[in-house]
Each structure stands twice: as structure tokens, then as C-alpha cells.
Amino acid sequence: MKKWLYMLPVAAIALSAGFASANEVKVSDEEMSIGKKAYFDRCSGCHGTLRKGATGPNLEPKRTTALGTDALKVFLEFGTPGGMPSFKDMLTEKERDIMARFLQVPAPLPPEMSLAEMKESWKVLVPVDKRPSKPQHNRNWKNYFGVILRDAGKAAVIDGDTKELVGIVDTGFAVHILRSSASGRYMYSIGRDGKATIFDLWTDKPTMVAEVKVGSDARSIDSSKYKGFEDKYAIIGDYWPPQFIILDGQTLEPIKVVSTRSMTYDTNEYHPEPRVAAIIASHIAPEWMLNIKETGYIWIVDYSDLKNLKITQLEAERFLHDGGWASDKRHFLMAANMRNRVVVVDTKNKNVPAIVDVGTKPHPGRGANWDDSKFGPVWATPHLGEPALALIGTDPVNHKANAWKMVKKVPVLGAGGLFVKTHPKSDRIWVDSTLDPDPEKTRSLTILNKKNLDEPFKTIKVADHGRVVHLEYNDKGDEVWVSVWDKKGEIVVYDDKTMKEKKRITGDWLVTPTGKFNVTNTVGDIY
């Protein structure tokens, strides 16, 4: 809080000083290149490729020129209480100055990408008939952890039993997620450069078997999970161009592209950049559920007949971001974080039974499920904008009075929460506060007692550098793994019951680790 006491007057002085108009802001060709790369890598995910805003506010010149260069530099240096981190350690002073001026000129329009262009980038490195028919090693591959090495453009695979590095594979830049195939044998990755990869966990060391580039920016990937279609198809949701792509699930050959450009659900105005955020693969039907971020729709895509593709459009809420299944695997919950709401979808009836008001900017990741002694089955989300965990009842049959309502809000250490995690075999709930303005809080975790949520939360300081992010259990549900997101990264393993550190994994290869995905938990949607 002290930081904001001196930061706000600086911003006020900058705002009151008066600034040059967009025509007077000078940005050289070289600086435009630097600005485009920095914005694309660091800012477009929250503010949009065209800067129209989503999780973060609108950054078009009409707004940014009113702020001016000095004020924008202040925000870049210190971040904001709403969840934007400080970029002091991510961008140099020169880069922050360039970015502040770059934001005051019109956004350059990225190129489109056709199916033919995607196929030009498509590579099958190991044909399906050349892949092993059984695991070539004796490791417990179902307890492997896929770990994103964000800035290195790589993914590591770590043996969850021995804590040994099994191998490293090249992926796209700034991979956002890894997803396990229906069998668990393969892991899919998608990077913020629009490059997708698939690697095989049955080989002695994880082996890249196929890759393709499907756009300039992407965040989501999954495979087909329904019986009879296991891993037959894969799907990728682009941020730019705004579209989704259906691919062969074994080779990543692009098959079909569908644009998401359309009208907003509420005002019926055309939007040029409705990005695909989270994708959820159904286990009860041959369908994927897609968040169409800016227009506020959830699309249910039936992949049983690709030539006659069926898409059911559900009116939901704008700025849909992330979310996951309730414990019944029939309903799922998605955060519309800029509207401070969570949308509930019934995948059997294909409707939206409720939209729930929660806290400021919910960001659940996949969320967390457990059976609460008072409220029955619940699903929980942390928030970017406030230090709280919101619980929503998820059982409309046996706990109808609590269903699709926020039944409790529980305090946690900090705001800026990105992920919450628990496990059916655990009595604990773990929450990060990665983007809190206070560095001490970004490096610590909140631990709650699932059996008594009124008990004061416990905290663990994980590291004295970087940011702590993303929690994942092992296959047995007795260990929690957390990343120290830094150039000199670490993965810290805690005993879930005692909350004591068991192992600290380090190494020169561990560059900016973020998400970690356990095969068993990812295949089973256990969270």
C-alpha cells in the first residue's frame, strides 16, 4: 500500500501537466518494431490485439493520449491495484518509454491466416505408424508433470515420482497451456505465437511428433474426449486472427477454420476481435465448449460431423476468460472477469441456468471443487482485484437452495490471484496471489482448511525472488507443486498434509516456469 501512496501523486502530476496529441508523439520505425513485439508479448492478452480492452482497459489512442507519455510510464513501472503487474523487471526503462509512446499511435493490424498458410507450417516429425505401440521406459508416465518454460519457448517433463527431469521439448513462444490427450499419452501445447505442438510421453525421452502454426496469437487447445472420438480431433482457439481451428488429433493437420467475428450478445454491435479464450472438452457428448471473449457468447461445437458443423450459441456475458467443470462434469463455470461475474453452463440442456455475481475480476484457472460440510458441492475462484476466494454452490439436485449462488466469500492473503487448487484426497485449498502489487504477497501462498473455512488462513513464503504462480497436485493428491516464475526459476514441492517443503527443483534449464500439468489430473479434469 505504501507504494501506491507515493505512486498516485506521480500519476496525478503527469495527468495535470498536459501532453502532446497523437500527431506529436514520435515513434520511429525501429521503435515501432520494439513496441509491437513488447506489446504483443506482454500486453495483448489483457488489452486485446487491437487495444479495445478486455481483462485490461481500452488502450486506443483516444484514451492513451489523454493520459500522456509520463503517466503511461508510471503505470508500466508500478502496475495497478486492479491486477496489472509492474513491468519494471520485464521491460527496460528505454522499452517502457517506447511502449508509452507506441500506445498513443494507432494499433498496427496483424495479418490474417488462411488454412493454406497454416498447412505450409505443418510438420509431422514422427508419423503415427512409426510411433511406439507401448511405453519405451519403466517410469510412471501417468504422474509426469508437463512444465511450461515460458520465455524459453520450451516445455519440460518432470517425473512426479522421482522429481527428475525426463526431457525438454521445443514449443512455441510463451506457451499458455499444456493439455493431455484423452489417453494421457500425448501432451499438446499452444503458444502466444500461435504455434501448436504435440509430444509423445511413451518414448524414452519426450519426443515432438508434430507441429503447426495457426495464427499470430493463441491461448487454448484441447482434444476430443468423447467415447469413440478419443484424440481423433484437436481444437485450437486463436486470439488473432479471431477464429478456431479443428485439426487431426494425432498429426495436427489443420482441417477446418471457423471465424468468431460477430455481434456482441447484449448490444448486437459488430466486434472485429472476438477472441477464443478457454476451451472445455466434454466427456458426455462429442462437443467442445468455447469462450468467445469479447462478444459474450459460449459456443458449443459439435464435432461429430465436420462437414455439417453444428454450433449452439449461448448468450452469457462479455469478457469471458477462464473456468472449468463443476464436480458433476455436466455443468461448467466460466469467469467474465471484467463484469465481476461467473457464468454457469448446463452442457446437457445446453443453456445458462445462472450468472453469478462474485468479487472483482474473478480468475479461476480451472477453479477448484470440493464437498463442503455446510453448502454441499462447491466450486471456487480467486480474484485479480481483491483478496478473496468466492464459493459457488454446484448441486441443483440435493442442495438446490445453494445451487448457482455465491454461498461464501473467504479472505486470502492477496489480490492478483490467478489459480486455486485442491484435490478430492486433500483437506486443503491452495491459492496464489501472483499479480498482487506487494512483492511479498506475490511470493507467498494462502492455504485454507477445507473442513473449516472460518479458520484463519495459513501462508507460506515460497521464494525471495520472482513471482509464485500455478499450483498442481500429483496423481496421489498428497503433493502440491508450485512455480517460482523468474529467469532463475524454481519448482517447489510441498507435502499437502504437513505443508512442509519436500523438494526444490532448480537448474539452468528452469527458465520462467509457469503452468504445470499432471497427466492423471489433466486427463481426469481433477481440480
ABEGO torsion letter per residue (X at the ends): XAAAAAAAAAAAAAAAAEBBBAAABBBBAAAAAAAAAAAAAAAAAAAEAAGAEBABBBABAAAAAAAEAAAAAAAAAAEBAAGBBBAAAABBAAAAAAAAAAAABBBBBBBBBBAAAAAAABBBABBAAABBABBABABBAAABBBBBBAAAGBBBBBBAAAGBBAEBBBBBBGBABBBBBAAGABBBBBBAAGBBBBBBAABABBBBABBBBAEABBABBBBBABBGABGABBBBBBAOBBBBBBBBAAAGBBABBBBABBBBAAAGBBBABBBBBBBBBBAABBBBBBBBAAAGBBBBBBAABAABBBBBBBBBBBGBBBEBBBAAGABBBBBBAAAGBBBBBBAAAGBBABBBBBBBGBBAEAEBBBBBAAAEBBBBBBBAABBBBBBBBABAAABAAABGBBABBBBBABBGBABBBBBAABABBBBBBAABABAAAAABBBBBBAABAABBBBBBBABABEBBBEBBBBAAGABBBBBBBBABBBBBBBBAAAGBBABBBBEAABBGBBBBBBAAAAAAGBX
